[in-house]
Amino acid sequence: MLKPCHTRRLASIAPLLALALPAVAAPDPSDWQSVLAQAEGQTVYWNAWGGEARTNAYIEWVAQQVDERYGIELVHVKLGDTSEAVSRVLAEKQAGNDDAGSVDMIWINGENFAAMKDNDLLFGPWAESLPNYPLTDPDNTPAVRYDWTIPVEGLESPWSSSQVVFYYDTALVEEPPDNMPELLDWAAQNPGEFTYPQVPNFLGNAFITQALLELSDNTEVFYAPMQEDEFDEATAPLWAYLDELHPHLWRSGRAFPSNSADLRSLMGDSEISIALSFSTTEASGAIANYELPDTVRSYVHDSGMIGNISFMAIPYNAEHKAGAMVVANYLMSPEAQAEKQDPEVWGSNTVLSMEQLSAEERALFDDIDLGIATLPPSELGKVLGQPHPSWVDALAEAWQTRYVN
């Protein structure tokens, strides 16, 4: 047993020894075998939205796969909003925790990615070194290198492609509206039968952004950083539209569903007859899972629909960077992408280019039944890019001030 004086002496020496020890080197993504070796046995804390049962079930499936294949324990840290994880990393940086962060990987895009990049909260570049990254055909798919107009620069890896669609019950609606003005007319004639999630939920943000782009005479302004002196004039058509629309919504616009699952539930209970989704196959998956009647079908507006790609980011201070990279790479594998695209599993579209896959890998996607409510790719119309994050942040704040606060 050490005497008290020896204990005190060791305690005084310990900080000096710690200073003398070299910091653990970050894994080199270009040395993939080394990354795999470091990843084995790690526990990766994946911070991801937890508001949808099917998404959570898919993440559980991924956890089983990476455990069996790579010896990685994947823990889903369920978020109500991605900004929770961003705030956590920022707080750790401010506290001087630069090596043992509690967040290893984040499902992210848009304004949250921009905030992390602006505040130097990201590890990398690493994403373009992943073995499965070439399967996205990045040279011919610019969307994987730009996140809401912000250059990715290898700081996050693509994993899911989404596009907004509307869906309606053909037993209740004879002809769905083709654009925002027609939706307003329809809502006035069918009060209480449409609504959208409360902003800043990502689907609520998508709806008001869709309306903004459709109603604007100059959409180019929204793809550059917002200038405060242009906000009021540029967004005036949106607020005029929503002021007129809200009294005709479910519960007269005095309450809004929290997320896509709540919106789907309203549709399943026939409280509303038109809804929207950020997944082109959500309606089919919900029909297969008996959440929606089989009379539901998807449709799009004639001017195009908002679409984007979701990514995986690794914080600069993540403790398990190697494990996070291995998980991110697996998420881009044909197997994981095909599983995710199955409407009965989740129905979120792949980021992979079919031209980059082998015949056997393409067969995984060819065998997927997209379901009776899903539009074929040729009928999804034009994809409208997401505006610069500064616009989305300002829109959400203004919506809250106008309709909640």
N, C-alpha and C positions, 0 to 999 in steps of 0.2 A: 504494500500500500504506500502511495506517495505521501510524504509529509506535507503539511499545509504550506510550508515555505516553497517546496518544490512545485506544488500546484500553482502558487502565485507566480513563480518564475515562468512556468510553461504558459500560463495565461498571458503573461506580458510578452512572451516571445511569439505566440501564435499569430497575432496580427502581422508581425514582421515576416513570418514564414509565408503567410498568405500573399503578401505583397511580392515576395520573391518568386512565387509559383507562376508559371505562364498561364494565361487564360486559355481555356479549351478552344481550339481552333474551330471555326465554323466549317461544316462539311462542304467539300468542293463538289458542286453538282456535275461537273464534267468527269469526275471519277466515280461513276455510278456504282461500281462494285464496292468501293469504300463507303458510299452512302448507304448501301444495303446492309453492310456489316455494322455500321454505327446505328442503324435504325432498329435492328433486331433487339427486342427486349424493351424498347421505349414505349412509354404511354403518351399518346398524342391527344391533346385536348382541342377538339374541333369545335369552335364556336360557330353555331349555325342556327338560323331561325328555326324555332320549334313549334310553330303554330299550325302545322298541318300533319295529320296522322300518317298520311301516305309518305310524305317526305321523311318523317321520323323513322318509319319502318324501313325505308330504303337505306338510310344511314346505318341502321342496325345491321342490315344485310352486308353493307360495305365493311362494317366492323368485323363481322364473322370472316369475310374474305381475307382481309389484311392480317388478321390473327393467324389464320391457317397458312397463308402464303409467306408472310414475312415476320411472324412473331411480334407483331405490333398490337398493343392494346389501344383501341380507338374509343375515346370517351366523347359523347355528344354533349356539349355544354349548350343547352337550349336557350335561345335568346328570344325576347319579344321584339327586339329591333337590333339590327347590326351595330348601330351606334353605341350600344352598351359595351361591345368588345373593343371598339375604337377608343372609347373613353377609358377603359381599363388599361389599355396599353399606354395611352398618354399619361395616365396617373402614375404608372410604374416608371415611365421615363422621368417624370418630374421628381419622383422619389429616389432616383439614382439606381433603379433596378434594371441594369443593362444586360444581364446574363441569364437570369432565371425567371423569365416572365411566365405568367400563368396561362397565356394564350399561345397555342402552337400553330393554329391554322384558323382562318376565317373565311366563311362563304361571304363574298363581298362583290360589290360593283358600285359604279356611280359616285355619288357624293361622298360615300364612306371611303372608297379607294382614294379619291382626290384629297380628302382630309389626311389620310395616313401618308400619302406621298408628300404632301406639302409640309408635314411635320416630321419627316424623316423617320417614320415609324415602321418601315418595311425592310425586310431582309432581301438581298438580291443585288444584281439580277441572278435568277436561277431557272426560271420557267422554261426558257427555250433550250435548256440543256437536258430536259427530261426526255427519256427514250421515246415516249409516246407523243411528244409535242409535234413532230413532223406529220402525224396523222391528221392534224387540223388543216394542213396545206396552208400555212401562214402567208406564203408569198402571194397566194391567190385569194386569201380570205382576210382582208384588212380588219374585219371586225374583231379578230382575236388579238390584234395589236393595239386597239383603241377602245378605251372604256369610257363611254359617254363623252367622246371627243378627246379624252386625256390619253396621251401615249402610255402604253403599259410598260415598255422598256424592260421586259423580263421580270417584273416585280410581282406578277400574279399569273396563274395558269388557267386557261379556259376550261370550263367543265359542263356548262349547260347553256343551251340556246332557247330563248323564249320569245314569243310574240303574243300580243294581246289579241284575243278574239272575243266576240260576244256569243252568247248562246241563249236560245229561246225555246219555249215549249210550243211545238206546232199545234198542240191540241187547244191552246189558248190564244195564240197569235197567228193570224193568217199570213201577214207579210211583214217581216221585221224592217225597221228603218235602216236606210243606207248611209246616213250621215248624222252629224250632231243636230242640225236644225230639224231633220225628220224625227230624231229621237225626242226632241222637245215637244214636237206636235203630238207624237204618239203618247208621251207621258201625260200630256194635258188631257188627252182623250181617254186615258187609262190610269187614273190617279192611283198611286200606291203600288203599282206593279213593276216599278224599277227602282233600284238604288245602287250605290257603290260604296266600297269600304271607306271608313273615316281616314282622312289624311292625318298623319303621314304614313299610314300603311302603304307598302309599295304598290299594291293594286289600286288604292285610292289615288296615289300620286300618278299612276299610269293613266287613270281615267281623266284627271284634270289636265294632264299634259297632252293627251290625245285631243281633248276638246280645244286646248290652246292652239295646237298646230292646225286643226281643221278650221278654226274660226279666224285665224290670222291671215292678213294679206301679205305679210313679210315674215316667212319662217326662218330666213337665214340669220336673223338677229339672234335667235335662240341657240345657235351652235357656236357662239363666241362667248367669252366671259361677260356676265351681265354688268352693265353700268347702271348705277342707281337712278340716274336721271332719265333712263329709258323704260324703267319697269312699269310705271303707272300707265303710260300710253300703250305699251305693247301688250299689257295684260287686261286692259279695259274690256275688250270683247268677251274674255273668259268670265269675268265677274258679272257682267250683264247677263250672260247666258245662264250661269249658275243661280243667280238671284231669281231668274224666271223659272228655272227647272226645279229647284228645291221644294217649293210648295206642292209639287205633283209627285214627289218621291214617296217611298214607303215611310210611314209615320210622318208624312208631310215634311220630311227633311229635318225633323227635330232630333232624330237619332240615326246613327249609321251602324251597319255591321262592322265588326272589328277587323275581319280578314276574309280571305277567299273561302275558308271553310264555313264561316258563318253565313256568307252570301249564298253558298251552295245549299246550305241547310234551309234558308228561306225559299230557295227555288224548289227544293225537294218537298217542302211543306205547302207548295202552291201559294205562298204569300206574295211572291213576285213571279212574273212570267218572262222577264228578260234580265240577264245578268252578264257578267264578263269575267274573263280569266286571263292569266298570263301564261297559260299552257294551252296549246292548240288541241290537245287530246283530253283535257280535264273532263269535259262533259261525257266523253265515251267511257273514261275510267269510272266516273261516278255512276253511270248507268250499269256498268258491269258489277259494281259494288252495291247496287240497289239503293244508291243515294238519290238518284234522279230517275224520273220516268223515262221509258224508252222512246217517248215522243220528242225528246229534247234534241236539238240540232245546233251546230255552230254556224256563225256567219261573220262577215267582216264588212267594214265600211268601204265605200267605193274609192276613197282617196288614199287608202292604205292604213296600216295599223302600226302602232309603236312596237318595236322589238329591241332586244338587247342580248348580251351574253353575260352570264355570271361567271365569276372567277374564284380561285383559291389564292389567298395571300398568306404569307408567313411574316409575323411581326419581327422586327429587328432583334428583339430580346427573347425570342422563343427559346425555350430550354431544349426542345426536341426537334430541331430543324431537319435532321436527317429523316426521322420518322414522318414528319409532315410532308417532305418532298416525295417519299415513297407512296404515301396515301394519295397525294395529288396526282402522281403519275398513274396510279391504279385507276383513279376516277376518270382518266382519259383513255383507259383501255377499251377496246371494242366490246369486251364482255360487260364491263360496268356501264358503258354508254348504252348498250342495247337493253340491258335490264332497266335502266332509268327511263328509256323511251317507251317501254311497254305501258299502255294506259292502265292496265290492271295493277301495275306496280306504282307508277307515278305519272308517266306520260310527258316528261320533260325532254325536249328535243336534243339530239346529239350535236356536239361541236365538231365531230369528225367529218372529213371529206371521204365520200364513198370511193372516189378515184384513188385514194391512198391506201385502201384496204385490200386484202387478199380476197379471193372469191369466197373462201370459207368465212372470213370475217364479215363480208357483206351479207352473207346468208343469215347471220344473226339478226340483221335489220329487216331483211326481206321477209322473214318469218313472223314479224310482229304484226298482229292484227290491230290496226289503229282505231277500229271501232266505228259504229254506225253514225256517231255524231261528229266525227272528225272530217274536216275539209281536206281534200287532197292538196299536196303542195302547190299544184297549178292554180288552185282557187283561193290561196291565202292572200293574194294581192301583193301590193308594194309594202315593203318594210320601211317604216319611218324611224330614223335614228333618234336616239335619246338626246335631248338638248344638253348643253353644258351643265354640269352639276350646280353651278352658282344659280342658275335659273330655277332648278328643281327645289333647292333649299329655300329660295325666296318665295316660290309659289306655296310651298307647304306652310311657311310661317304666315304668309298673308291669308291663306285659307283658314288656319286656326284662329287668327285674329278676327276674321270676318264672320265665321260661322260657329265658333266654339267659345272663344274668350268673351 
